[in-house]
Structures are given as C-alpha cells and as structure tokens.
C-alpha cells in the first residue's frame, strides 16, 4: 500500500493566535482562510451579531485580512468568492432566523445579501463562477443545491436524475 504524506497548505499567522478559530477552509484557488472571533459563542447563548476577522493566506504565504461586520452564524461555514468577498453560513437554521442563515460579504467586509438555504448544512463550497454549492446532512434530505450570491436557486440534485445524491 502506498502512503501519502499530507502537507499543510498554510499556517495561521502568529499575530492572530489570540483569537478563536470559528472555522477554516481552503478555496478552489488553494488559498487557506480562517474565520476568527474574540470569543466563541457558548451553548445556550443568543447569537448576537459579532465582528469577525477573515485571515487569508495564499499558496505563496501572502496574508490578507478582511474584517467582517455583524456576522450572525453560531457554527459557521466560510468560503471565499472570486471577487474577494466571503460567504458565511450558519450550519443550523431556526425558523425565525431563516432569512439570515447565509451572509454574503463584499471584499471590504460589508454584507451585501442574506438568504436561507435550509437547515443542516454539512458542505459549503464556492466555485470559480461565484456559485454557492450546499450539501445537507441527514436531517435535511433535500440533496445538493446551487445558489447565486444573491440567493437565487440555480440548480438542484433532483434535476440531475441521480437518486440519493446528497453530498458535495
């Protein structure tokens, strides 16, 4: 059996080790991103909007910081848009929070849109065309769906004719 050694894509710069990592990801272009906050939401806490820092480190080691204002996701997913903006999505959505589940931020960290994609997000991916791909875990059997950055449903796995297609 052949062994494959994994190599880190990037390291979070030491200057940001005093913040809590809420989530991290590597985008389609190979850049690593971390979403950082001053404190971690505690179970039972009401999620109040908070400012977060998105730290991006490209494959050459260059770091970029983007302050995101009024993030609302308790257990977030993070993805970078090709234009330098970000998508932050809450894994779980309560009925009264549906319209705010996914937040789209521009490159300056300002929210430009928000919408719901359904409860129980397991996978969130953004492609080169800024389409947002969402896969849900077993509590929401809607399959894979693709959304525009403004919240327009563009594609569903039901349309693919592949039964049981649920994960990205």
Secondary structure as the mmCIF struct_conf table of DSSP 4:
data_model
#
loop_
_struct_conf.conf_type_id
_struct_conf.id
_struct_conf.beg_label_comp_id
_struct_conf.beg_label_asym_id
_struct_conf.beg_label_seq_id
_struct_conf.end_label_comp_id
_struct_conf.end_label_asym_id
_struct_conf.end_label_seq_id
BEND BEND1 UNK A 9 UNK A 9
HELX_RH_3T_P HELX_RH_3T_P1 UNK A 14 UNK A 16
TURN_TY1_P TURN_TY1_P1 UNK A 17 UNK A 18
BEND BEND2 UNK A 19 UNK A 19
STRN STRN1 UNK A 20 UNK A 26
TURN_TY1_P TURN_TY1_P2 UNK A 28 UNK A 29
BEND BEND3 UNK A 30 UNK A 30
STRN STRN2 UNK A 32 UNK A 37
BEND BEND4 UNK A 38 UNK A 39
HELX_LH_PP_P HELX_LH_PP_P1 UNK A 40 UNK A 42
TURN_TY1_P TURN_TY1_P3 UNK A 43 UNK A 44
STRN STRN3 UNK A 50 UNK A 57
TURN_TY1_P TURN_TY1_P4 UNK A 59 UNK A 60
STRN STRN4 UNK A 63 UNK A 71
BEND BEND5 UNK A 74 UNK A 75
STRN STRN5 UNK A 76 UNK A 80
TURN_TY1_P TURN_TY1_P5 UNK A 82 UNK A 83
BEND BEND6 UNK A 84 UNK A 84
STRN STRN6 UNK A 86 UNK A 90
BEND BEND7 UNK A 91 UNK A 92
HELX_RH_3T_P HELX_RH_3T_P2 UNK A 95 UNK A 100
BEND BEND8 UNK A 101 UNK A 101
STRN STRN7 UNK A 102 UNK A 105
TURN_TY1_P TURN_TY1_P6 UNK A 107 UNK A 108
BEND BEND9 UNK A 109 UNK A 109
STRN STRN8 UNK A 111 UNK A 115
BEND BEND10 UNK A 119 UNK A 119
STRN STRN9 UNK A 121 UNK A 126
TURN_TY1_P TURN_TY1_P7 UNK A 128 UNK A 129
STRN STRN10 UNK A 132 UNK A 136
TURN_TY1_P TURN_TY1_P8 UNK A 138 UNK A 139
TURN_TY1_P TURN_TY1_P9 UNK A 141 UNK A 142
STRN STRN11 UNK A 144 UNK A 147
TURN_TY1_P TURN_TY1_P10 UNK A 149 UNK A 150
BEND BEND11 UNK A 151 UNK A 151
STRN STRN12 UNK A 153 UNK A 156
HELX_RH_3T_P HELX_RH_3T_P3 UNK A 157 UNK A 160
TURN_TY1_P TURN_TY1_P11 UNK A 161 UNK A 161
TURN_TY1_P TURN_TY1_P12 UNK A 163 UNK A 164
#
